[in-house]
């Protein structure tokens, strides 16, 4: 490995050999790390007055990482949680570098010693049954989109699943026979079984009757048959919460 090409080679090895092949990281982790490094390299290049393509490992100092984290939190308006996720992605790379390039261990250690930032813990908020019923009443269930929205909202309420867990749901993960349940795959590929109410099972069955899906296909899709995105669902769900009488609103188009 030549000195001039050390950083590009290390970055490629980190993503393709270590993160994907050795760690078998989920696609969501890979995308999160990719986005962090895209932002960090742009920031480092601007700070060093260089182009991203000529950035070297020596340009990525502990001071630079700390400055980037401050930029991500304050200038970009990110949360403390997002700031800590960015730090985790950077730390992971420098942990890898320490095993591949002993000459850079001192630099790696400085970066690895950057602490995570503690965030205040707020009390959890929740909806009372009347508020949930009002939200579930918003989709127009005479349309396919409204039927999908109602089923998705009901499934989230029943299971307590994260939005991405619900959007990744395939029919084969649902046990429709009694006792009905669903197998959810969460962060770190951890699986858990959640019981389903008869009402929720009926809604999922009706949705599959109107819009059949193979056992390994996503259950909740848009009008073009493509998987829904979490950002689209959140945007439309906010509209439902604020929409009051807009009973024709859809969670995601």
PAPA-569344 format. One record per residue (C-alpha): residue in three letters; z, x, y. Coordinates in steps of 0.001 Angstrom, whole numbers, plus 500000, padded with zeros to 6 digits. Last residue first. Example, Ala and Ser with C-alpha at 12.3 -4.5 7.8 and 13.67 -1.06 7.14 Angstrom:
% residues 2
 resn     c3     c1     c2
  Ser 507140 513670 498940
  Ala 507800 512300 495500
This chain:
% residues 253
 resn     c3     c1     c2
  Unk 498212 451472 508371
  Unk 501921 452134 508128
  Unk 504998 449930 508353
  Unk 502950 446906 509293
  Unk 503668 444440 512110
  Unk 502616 440821 511634
  Unk 506103 439410 512115
  Unk 506343 440638 515694
  Unk 509412 438534 516420
  Unk 511825 441362 517049
  Unk 509629 444402 517477
  Unk 512237 447106 518038
  Unk 513182 447689 514407
  Unk 509635 446964 513259
  Unk 508176 449378 515793
  Unk 510568 452069 514625
  Unk 509307 451409 511095
  Unk 505743 451993 512324
  Unk 506522 455460 513594
  Unk 508701 456359 510616
  Unk 506031 455248 508144
  Unk 503328 457245 509900
  Unk 505499 460364 509978
  Unk 506272 460065 506267
  Unk 502588 459899 505357
  Unk 501115 457160 503154
  Unk 499073 458219 500144
  Unk 495330 457402 500342
  Unk 493897 454160 498961
  Unk 491867 453470 502090
  Unk 494149 450643 503252
  Unk 497143 452978 502965
  Unk 499042 453902 499818
  Unk 502459 453235 498293
  Unk 502349 453609 494497
  Unk 501141 457197 494324
  Unk 499062 457798 491201
  Unk 500438 459142 487898
  Unk 500683 455807 486056
  Unk 497358 454647 487462
  Unk 497526 452189 490381
  Unk 496581 448532 490655
  Unk 496612 447005 494169
  Unk 497283 443263 494016
  Unk 498966 443374 490609
  Unk 500680 446654 491537
  Unk 502159 445017 494640
  Unk 503342 442042 492590
  Unk 505097 444359 490128
  Unk 506764 446327 492935
  Unk 508049 443112 494543
  Unk 509369 441831 491204
  Unk 511188 445112 490552
  Unk 512836 444896 493974
  Unk 514071 441350 493371
  Unk 515402 442307 489921
  Unk 517538 445016 491588
  Unk 516768 448617 490682
  Unk 519155 451171 489217
  Unk 518794 454780 490438
  Unk 518221 457769 488168
  Unk 518356 461250 489641
  Unk 516078 464267 489600
  Unk 516498 467553 491430
  Unk 513133 469097 492281
  Unk 514847 471307 494911
  Unk 514905 468324 497223
  Unk 514577 464974 495521
  Unk 512766 463540 492500
  Unk 513596 459899 491909
  Unk 513584 458206 488505
  Unk 513662 454445 488936
  Unk 515676 451752 487198
  Unk 515410 448383 485491
  Unk 517864 447542 482697
  Unk 515787 445611 481806
  Unk 512089 446408 481704
  Unk 510296 447670 484810
  Unk 511297 451312 484373
  Unk 509741 453068 487329
  Unk 508762 456759 487327
  Unk 505453 455962 485560
  Unk 504461 453777 488522
  Unk 504366 456782 490895
  Unk 506792 457417 493772
  Unk 505949 460287 496121
  Unk 506218 457952 499139
  Unk 509700 456866 498064
  Unk 510953 460434 497683
  Unk 509345 461280 501020
  Unk 511294 458482 502728
  Unk 514582 459586 501243
  Unk 515815 457145 498619
  Unk 518740 454777 499229
  Unk 517531 452877 496165
  Unk 517756 449227 497204
  Unk 517137 449619 500942
  Unk 514279 452071 500376
  Unk 512746 449771 497749
  Unk 513028 446771 500065
  Unk 511316 448679 502874
  Unk 508526 449782 500537
  Unk 508045 446319 499022
  Unk 507927 444679 502462
  Unk 505447 447254 503728
  Unk 503218 446878 500671
  Unk 503199 443078 500965
  Unk 502403 443431 504665
  Unk 499503 445747 503935
  Unk 498163 443422 501240
  Unk 498343 440447 503594
  Unk 500308 437197 503078
  Unk 503508 439255 503280
  Unk 503346 439582 507056
  Unk 505946 442296 507552
  Unk 508930 441392 509808
  Unk 511307 439595 507411
  Unk 512584 442830 505869
  Unk 513700 443951 509344
  Unk 515670 440754 509988
  Unk 517257 440901 506520
  Unk 518378 444469 507173
  Unk 519929 443425 510497
  Unk 521772 440535 508831
  Unk 523033 442775 506042
  Unk 524575 445315 508492
  Unk 522614 448417 509363
  Unk 524117 451897 509149
  Unk 525193 454841 511244
  Unk 526783 457965 509843
  Unk 529392 459610 512069
  Unk 528154 462757 513733
  Unk 528681 466291 512475
  Unk 528267 468809 515259
  Unk 525799 471558 514351
  Unk 526668 475025 513102
  Unk 524080 477685 513776
  Unk 522991 479900 510916
  Unk 523922 483523 511341
  Unk 521559 486465 511910
  Unk 522752 488965 509274
  Unk 519494 488704 507312
  Unk 517624 489953 510364
  Unk 519727 493070 510692
  Unk 519557 493637 506929
  Unk 515762 493474 506940
  Unk 515463 496141 509643
  Unk 517796 498448 507701
  Unk 515887 497728 504466
  Unk 512479 498646 505908
  Unk 512069 501969 504078
  Unk 512921 500217 500807
  Unk 509658 498195 500987
  Unk 509294 495740 498104
  Unk 512841 494542 497440
  Unk 513812 494437 501121
  Unk 510538 492638 501871
  Unk 511559 489696 499664
  Unk 514860 489251 501449
  Unk 512846 489585 504649
  Unk 510622 486686 503638
  Unk 513522 484428 502681
  Unk 515287 485208 505931
  Unk 512278 484010 507917
  Unk 512081 480707 506037
  Unk 515846 480190 506296
  Unk 515758 480904 510043
  Unk 513138 478232 510588
  Unk 515279 475773 508599
  Unk 518270 476706 510771
  Unk 516352 475912 513945
  Unk 515198 472615 512452
  Unk 518820 471688 511744
  Unk 519836 472721 515246
  Unk 517240 470270 516525
  Unk 513949 471231 518112
  Unk 513100 470731 521767
  Unk 510266 473259 521843
  Unk 511851 475285 524655
  Unk 515446 474880 523478
  Unk 515552 474988 519694
  Unk 512328 476780 518810
  Unk 512664 479167 521778
  Unk 516229 480037 520809
  Unk 515086 480672 517240
  Unk 512218 482818 518531
  Unk 514577 484909 520658
  Unk 516852 485488 517658
  Unk 513847 486527 515556
  Unk 512675 488911 518264
  Unk 516102 490472 518567
  Unk 516201 490925 514788
  Unk 512836 492681 514958
  Unk 509402 491582 513841
  Unk 507168 494059 515667
  Unk 507928 496766 513078
  Unk 506344 494602 510378
  Unk 503046 494831 512193
  Unk 501123 492309 514299
  Unk 497421 493178 514547
  Unk 495983 489786 513516
  Unk 498425 487899 515747
  Unk 496909 489477 518818
  Unk 499201 491649 520858
  Unk 501321 491308 523978
  Unk 504479 492062 521948
  Unk 506148 488810 523064
  Unk 502894 486874 522752
  Unk 502346 488281 519264
  Unk 505933 487520 518253
  Unk 505644 483899 519413
  Unk 502330 483393 517624
  Unk 503801 485023 514527
  Unk 506873 482785 514664
  Unk 504893 479561 515016
  Unk 502605 480276 512054
  Unk 505553 481673 510135
  Unk 507553 478486 510521
  Unk 504571 476293 509635
  Unk 503934 478276 506443
  Unk 507597 478111 505448
  Unk 507596 474316 505825
  Unk 504296 473993 503964
  Unk 505567 476118 501073
  Unk 508803 474155 500916
  Unk 506941 470818 500869
  Unk 504550 472065 498188
  Unk 507539 472798 495980
  Unk 508529 476376 495225
  Unk 507626 477803 491808
  Unk 509931 480756 492594
  Unk 507795 483316 490783
  Unk 504266 481953 491257
  Unk 504469 479999 494511
  Unk 507090 481815 496612
  Unk 506750 485242 494992
  Unk 503085 485877 494248
  Unk 501195 483658 496691
  Unk 503498 483322 499677
  Unk 505417 486597 499613
  Unk 502481 488626 498273
  Unk 500287 487454 501143
  Unk 502952 488292 503703
  Unk 503590 491689 502137
  Unk 499901 492564 502151
  Unk 499501 491449 505769
  Unk 502597 493512 506747
  Unk 501796 496736 504912
  Unk 498136 497027 505932
  Unk 498461 499908 508387
  Unk 501072 501679 506260
  Unk 498851 501642 503206
  Unk 500000 500000 500000
